[in-house]
Amino acid sequence: MEIRRATSVAEVVAAGHLFDDPARPEWAERFLTTAGHHLLLAYADGGPVGFVSGVETVHPDKGTEMFLYELAVAEPYRRRGIGRALVERLAVLARERGCYGMWVGVDAGNDVALAAYRSAGGKDDGTCTVLTWAFA
């Protein structure tokens, strides 16, 4: 297995089966060219089998932290440490970029995601409630 940063729209589109919906080239281009946006792809058996995306968030009194936006691993490749490796690689990138920490929101019942994040060193601080707004 190899992990590398996505640098082209073609790579993102080729990994489309890993996303919730098909990747739209114009959105992929915007993501890839926006400073502080990161998409790491895991490759095995000649193709993409997982990804993690992260977005650096900056605040005037806190500095920069990494928001782990999404993690996905194709079903046949789960439980092989790929999710953990992707999260760990994003954490390394966050440290290299000067982030003071990294965080992710997880559905309480998503045991697979929680296991991947915990195995990569994530800790549940027990203090977070997520509220959402839908604009469409």
Disulfide bonds with the S-S distance in Angstrom:
none
